[in-house]
Amino acid sequence: MPPRPGQQKDQEHALNEGIRAPMVRVVGENIEVPGVLPIKDAIKMAQDLELDLVEISPNADPPVCRIVDYQKFLYQQKKKQKEIKAKATKIVVKEIRFGPNTDEHDYNFKLKHAENFLKEGAKVKAFVFFKGRSILFKEQGEILLLRFAQDLEDLGKVEQLPRLEGKRMIMFITPKAVVKKK
């Protein structure tokens, strides 16, 4: 989107003389009477306080402008974005691969790994990989994955039942409750 007149390319907000609306709603900490003012009065008020008039909501009627130090305003916005990003939960997906004829010892070994992954709060993507003519045993692969889900049912729930995608039969298991370490 090209910048509006009076707005530089790197700015996401219009400043001072760059604001094109004839009337603006002025807000800010240093204002005695917030309200709707002509743009010239709002700019003069900002200059008297040695601050900037920043258009924060251009689509409102009338547009909302804040009297604030623009650099400080940008810093606070970046800080808020960083906090939001840090609070966002990151979902980890761990994969466990089986063959259609996986024996009991290997199955139990992979089951223990899956239990640990679910206890840590990670999703588990279990899949049976069919090589060559082993695709003939897709029923065995489905039985293996369903047994795997049944063995993990106290730690996780099945998000997606076994589904064949090409040479893989895939199933997702999500943790029931995430246990946070202190």
DOVOMI-909689 format. One record per residue (C-alpha): x, z, y; residue number from 1. Coordinates in Angstrom, 3 decimals. Each point is the difference from the previous one (the first is absolute). Example, Ala and Ser with C-alpha at 12.3 -4.5 7.8 and 13.67 -1.06 7.14 Angstrom:
+----------+----------+----------+------+
!       c1 !       c3 !       c2 ! resi !
+----------+----------+----------+------+
!   12.300 !    7.800 !   -4.500 !    1 !
!    1.370 !   -0.660 !    3.440 !    2 !
+----------+----------+----------+------+
//
This chain:
+----------+----------+----------+------+
!       c1 !       c3 !       c2 ! resi !
+----------+----------+----------+------+
!    0.000 !    0.000 !    0.000 !    1 !
!    1.556 !   -0.998 !    3.356 !    2 !
!    0.411 !    2.762 !    2.562 !    3 !
!   -2.590 !    0.343 !    2.746 !    4 !
!    1.114 !   -0.783 !    3.566 !    5 !
!    2.115 !    2.850 !    1.369 !    6 !
!    0.888 !    1.188 !   -3.484 !    7 !
!    3.465 !   -0.544 !   -1.430 !    8 !
!    0.451 !   -1.354 !   -3.533 !    9 !
!    1.465 !    3.241 !   -1.350 !   10 !
!   -2.708 !    2.222 !    1.546 !   11 !
!   -3.209 !    0.686 !   -1.836 !   12 !
!   -1.584 !    1.600 !    3.099 !   13 !
!   -0.596 !   -1.392 !    3.482 !   14 !
!    1.693 !    2.010 !    2.770 !   15 !
!   -0.753 !    0.600 !    3.686 !   16 !
!   -0.451 !   -3.423 !    1.704 !   17 !
!   -0.297 !   -1.663 !   -3.415 !   18 !
!   -3.494 !    1.468 !   -0.469 !   19 !
!   -2.551 !   -2.660 !    0.950 !   20 !
!   -3.274 !    1.968 !   -0.005 !   21 !
!   -1.496 !    0.738 !    3.463 !   22 !
!   -1.196 !    3.502 !   -1.041 !   23 !
!    1.636 !    2.334 !   -2.531 !   24 !
!   -0.762 !    3.396 !   -1.525 !   25 !
!    2.992 !    2.222 !    0.772 !   26 !
!    1.058 !    2.846 !   -2.289 !   27 !
!    3.114 !    2.151 !   -0.234 !   28 !
!    1.304 !    3.567 !    0.203 !   29 !
!    0.979 !   -0.119 !    3.694 !   30 !
!   -3.353 !   -1.201 !    1.361 !   31 !
!   -2.367 !    2.321 !    1.838 !   32 !
!   -3.092 !   -2.186 !   -0.369 !   33 !
!    0.034 !   -2.505 !   -2.886 !   34 !
!   -2.483 !   -2.830 !    0.459 !   35 !
!   -0.581 !   -3.667 !    0.803 !   36 !
!    2.117 !   -1.272 !    2.907 !   37 !
!    0.925 !   -3.346 !    1.548 !   38 !
!    3.308 !   -1.257 !   -1.443 !   39 !
!    1.847 !    0.294 !    3.349 !   40 !
!   -0.940 !    3.697 !    0.338 !   41 !
!    1.027 !    0.686 !   -3.603 !   42 !
!    3.400 !   -1.670 !    0.502 !   43 !
!    0.519 !    1.934 !    3.263 !   44 !
!   -0.879 !    3.273 !   -1.770 !   45 !
!    2.576 !   -0.782 !   -2.727 !   46 !
!    2.667 !   -0.906 !    2.573 !   47 !
!   -0.628 !    3.231 !    1.928 !   48 !
!    0.693 !    1.929 !   -3.216 !   49 !
!    3.046 !   -2.259 !   -0.699 !   50 !
!   -1.522 !   -1.052 !   -3.331 !   51 !
!   -1.414 !   -3.194 !   -1.515 !   52 !
!   -3.592 !   -1.137 !   -0.403 !   53 !
!   -0.241 !   -1.108 !   -3.654 !   54 !
!   -3.003 !   -1.890 !   -1.401 !   55 !
!   -0.690 !    1.764 !   -3.299 !   56 !
!   -3.417 !   -1.439 !   -0.843 !   57 !
!   -0.365 !   -3.502 !    1.497 !   58 !
!   -3.228 !   -0.827 !   -1.889 !   59 !
!   -2.008 !    2.923 !    1.392 !   60 !
!   -2.383 !   -0.517 !    2.905 !   61 !
!    1.620 !    0.834 !    2.409 !   62 !
!    3.511 !   -0.051 !   -1.543 !   63 !
!    1.556 !    3.436 !   -0.525 !   64 !
!    3.346 !    0.643 !    1.686 !   65 !
!    2.244 !    3.044 !   -0.226 !   66 !
!    2.385 !    1.239 !    2.647 !   67 !
!    3.145 !    0.842 !   -1.939 !   68 !
!    3.748 !   -0.687 !   -0.203 !   69 !
!   -0.020 !   -3.249 !   -2.018 !   70 !
!    3.240 !    0.663 !   -1.914 !   71 !
!   -1.208 !    3.465 !   -0.992 !   72 !
!   -3.349 !   -1.542 !   -1.028 !   73 !
!    1.767 !   -2.524 !   -2.270 !   74 !
!    2.180 !    2.730 !   -1.507 !   75 !
!   -3.051 !    2.144 !   -0.827 !   76 !
!   -1.787 !   -2.968 !   -1.586 !   77 !
!    3.017 !   -0.795 !   -2.206 !   78 !
!    0.213 !    3.658 !   -0.980 !   79 !
!   -3.700 !    0.030 !   -1.001 !   80 !
!    0.453 !   -3.167 !   -2.068 !   81 !
!    2.992 !    1.549 !   -1.763 !   82 !
!   -2.008 !    3.153 !   -0.828 !   83 !
!   -2.886 !   -2.057 !   -1.377 !   84 !
!    2.429 !   -2.004 !   -2.142 !   85 !
!    1.679 !    3.179 !   -1.287 !   86 !
!   -3.352 !    1.544 !   -0.954 !   87 !
!   -1.126 !   -3.092 !   -1.896 !   88 !
!    0.194 !    0.594 !   -3.736 !   89 !
!    2.330 !   -2.255 !   -1.889 !   90 !
!   -1.307 !   -0.979 !   -3.408 !   91 !
!    2.683 !   -0.470 !   -2.613 !   92 !
!   -0.766 !   -2.135 !   -3.056 !   93 !
!    2.109 !    0.608 !   -3.113 !   94 !
!   -0.041 !   -2.533 !   -2.814 !   95 !
!    0.045 !    0.712 !   -3.709 !   96 !
!    0.484 !   -2.934 !   -2.349 !   97 !
!   -1.112 !   -0.181 !   -3.606 !   98 !
!    0.228 !   -2.626 !   -2.688 !   99 !
!   -3.051 !   -0.683 !   -2.175 !  100 !
!    1.708 !    1.685 !   -2.978 !  101 !
!    1.515 !    3.035 !    1.760 !  102 !
!    0.787 !    2.705 !   -2.550 !  103 !
!   -0.997 !    3.672 !    0.273 !  104 !
!    3.300 !    1.395 !    1.313 !  105 !
!    0.242 !   -2.555 !    2.838 !  106 !
!   -3.665 !    0.562 !    0.836 !  107 !
!    0.500 !    3.789 !    0.296 !  108 !
!    3.159 !   -0.486 !    2.086 !  109 !
!   -1.854 !   -2.248 !    2.470 !  110 !
!   -3.014 !    2.331 !   -0.012 !  111 !
!    2.217 !    2.886 !    1.178 !  112 !
!    1.378 !   -2.175 !    2.819 !  113 !
!   -3.535 !   -0.952 !    1.043 !  114 !
!   -1.032 !    3.675 !    0.030 !  115 !
!    2.914 !    0.793 !    2.339 !  116 !
!   -0.867 !   -2.928 !    2.273 !  117 !
!   -3.625 !    1.144 !    0.272 !  118 !
!    1.065 !    3.599 !    0.693 !  119 !
!    2.169 !   -1.288 !    2.878 !  120 !
!   -3.033 !   -1.807 !    1.425 !  121 !
!    1.030 !   -3.571 !   -0.834 !  122 !
!   -2.328 !   -2.639 !   -1.424 !  123 !
!    0.901 !   -1.308 !   -3.428 !  124 !
!   -0.201 !   -3.685 !   -0.834 !  125 !
!    0.111 !   -0.254 !   -3.782 !  126 !
!    0.268 !   -3.435 !   -1.536 !  127 !
!    0.499 !   -1.626 !   -3.341 !  128 !
!    2.233 !   -3.065 !    0.168 !  129 !
!   -0.660 !   -2.685 !   -2.590 !  130 !
!    2.988 !   -2.207 !   -0.922 !  131 !
!   -0.488 !   -3.320 !   -1.711 !  132 !
!   -2.571 !    0.155 !   -2.790 !  133 !
!   -0.574 !    3.752 !    0.396 !  134 !
!   -2.973 !   -0.921 !    2.233 !  135 !
!   -1.900 !   -0.111 !   -3.311 !  136 !
!    0.129 !    3.820 !    0.044 !  137 !
!   -1.813 !    0.467 !    3.308 !  138 !
!   -2.542 !    2.300 !   -1.692 !  139 !
!    2.885 !    2.280 !   -1.037 !  140 !
!    1.239 !   -0.015 !    3.600 !  141 !
!   -3.421 !    0.976 !    1.304 !  142 !
!   -0.320 !    2.803 !   -2.574 !  143 !
!    3.467 !    1.249 !    0.982 !  144 !
!   -0.887 !    0.098 !    3.718 !  145 !
!   -3.352 !    1.706 !   -0.611 !  146 !
!    1.735 !    2.630 !   -2.145 !  147 !
!    2.558 !    0.443 !    2.790 !  148 !
!   -2.816 !    0.564 !    2.540 !  149 !
!   -1.708 !    2.467 !   -2.338 !  150 !
!    3.231 !    1.996 !   -0.442 !  151 !
!    0.417 !    0.182 !    3.793 !  152 !
!   -3.623 !    0.770 !    0.862 !  153 !
!    0.708 !    3.645 !    0.966 !  154 !
!    2.615 !   -1.136 !    2.596 !  155 !
!   -1.423 !   -3.288 !    1.234 !  156 !
!   -2.979 !   -2.281 !   -0.016 !  157 !
!   -0.142 !   -3.697 !   -0.810 !  158 !
!   -0.246 !   -2.056 !    3.168 !  159 !
!   -0.108 !   -3.333 !   -1.797 !  160 !
!   -0.747 !   -0.545 !   -3.684 !  161 !
!    2.380 !   -2.191 !   -2.026 !  162 !
!   -0.154 !   -3.590 !    1.187 !  163 !
!    1.961 !   -2.974 !   -1.301 !  164 !
!    1.923 !   -1.884 !    2.699 !  165 !
!    2.085 !   -2.765 !   -1.495 !  166 !
!    2.339 !    1.586 !   -2.570 !  167 !
!   -0.637 !    3.547 !    1.261 !  168 !
!   -2.842 !    2.409 !   -0.639 !  169 !
!   -0.061 !    2.354 !    2.992 !  170 !
!   -1.667 !    3.365 !    0.631 !  171 !
!    0.284 !    2.331 !    3.037 !  172 !
!   -0.253 !    3.797 !   -0.159 !  173 !
!   -0.208 !    2.155 !    3.138 !  174 !
!    0.800 !    3.729 !    0.163 !  175 !
!   -3.005 !    2.348 !    0.097 !  176 !
!    1.584 !    2.610 !    2.273 !  177 !
!    3.335 !   -0.145 !    1.740 !  178 !
!    1.991 !    3.199 !   -0.447 !  179 !
!    2.204 !    0.556 !    3.069 !  180 !
!    3.372 !    1.632 !   -0.474 !  181 !
!    0.853 !    2.883 !    2.333 !  182 !
+----------+----------+----------+------+
//
